[in-house]
Amino acid sequence: LQGDFSLAGKNYSLLPGNPWWAEIDKSHWPKNLEEAIAPLWREPYGDRQQEIVIIGQSLDKDAISKALDECLVEDETMDVGQVAWDALVEEAGNPFRDLWDEAIELAMKEGHNHDHEHGHEHDNGH
């Protein structure tokens, strides 16, 4: 489950994000991608990760860090496993299922293509 949430002032968007490479068969990966994302790869989750950028003036860094830390999932909750997490998503409803399936299909056809910076580079010009 990946989404792209942006908030700037009163403007916001919530869209399905690009699929993680862990969701795409390696036979569909662009050349040299595996080496490029190796620093991000963590079993059993592959390249799945969360990124957050907070920009503002006079921000209380400690308060923000504390609030975000309180959102972290406890180890025992993580230990229930992927099947349980998938069931929670299905139970709650997945409003992006069709869009994510389309994004995965497109990525498998065209290779990785996104327009943000996140600590790794690709040799395929994206």
Helices and strands as residue ranges (DSSP letters): E 3-8, E 11-16, G 21-23, G 26-28, H 33-37, G 38-40, H 61-69, H 75-78, H 82-92, H 97-110
